[in-house]
Amino acid sequence: MANGQVEVYLGYGDPAPICDLATQNPHTFYIGIDLGVKPLIQLPNVQFRRTDFVRGLNTVEAGTVDRVVSELAFGHYGPVKGPCKWDEAYNLEAGWLIRSRLKPEKELYLVMMEEYVTRMIILLRSLSFRLSHKAVPKEARRTSWMKELIVNQDEELEEIAGIKLI
Ligand SMILES: C[S@@+](CC[C@H](N)C(=O)[O-])C[C@H]1O[C@@H](n2cnc3c(N)ncnc32)[C@H](O)[C@@H]1O
């Protein structure tokens, strides 16, 4: 593994953007976890794991990750392929693993459908995550019903009521 930063992408969907990032940032190590098809391209600083969030996170060493990114994936699905649904038990297990895999003071970045945001905030609070930023609307390419959440392990907690879902 590279000596630099480690980033985990949960439910990445299309592997191309991760491969682009890996090419641009050769000292960052990228781990992509998705139930979908494993890409053919191989780069020294990317590993794609074709599995679900929980199994995939279990293969990542605790306390080694600088950033976990999940856009429209974590929180939206259960452990197997299927339609969008909130699966509390599965999300708790995956959330706990995310927390334990992140280094202290490091970040979970989520883009979520609006209907899941409040539940996710409550779940992450129960795992002692700290919200370091208010939820903000994702610009440009995202539609207004998708929200962005940046969650830090150790920053001061904001009240849920203070989170603006625009
Ligand atoms: C709506 S797509 C989002 C893809 C991409 N992140 C984006 O924003 O365009 C959801 C992705 O999550 C993956 N997925 C769904 N449930 C999963 C699970 N339990 N574990 C791992 N990947 C999962 C799917 O295979 C799919 O690629």
The ligand as an ORCA input file, in Angstrom:
! r2SCAN-3c Opt
* xyz 0 1
  C     -27.089      4.439     -7.211
  S     -25.530      3.646     -7.505
  C     -24.406      5.009     -7.128
  C     -23.137      4.899     -7.896
  C     -22.171      6.086     -7.737
  N     -21.702      6.207     -6.373
  C     -22.792      7.379     -8.211
  O     -23.010      8.283     -7.388
  O     -23.036      7.514     -9.397
  C     -25.358      2.578     -6.097
  C     -24.154      1.649     -6.153
  O     -24.054      0.972     -4.902
  C     -23.786     -0.400     -5.117
  N     -24.337     -1.124     -3.971
  C     -25.622     -1.242     -3.596
  N     -25.735     -1.919     -2.453
  C     -24.479     -2.230     -2.075
  C     -23.931     -2.914     -0.965
  N     -24.676     -3.389      0.012
  N     -22.603     -3.051     -0.900
  C     -21.796     -2.561     -1.886
  N     -22.256     -1.892     -2.963
  C     -23.584     -1.726     -3.044
  C     -24.448     -0.736     -6.435
  O     -23.846     -1.864     -7.048
  C     -24.251      0.553     -7.212
  O     -23.054      0.527     -7.949
*
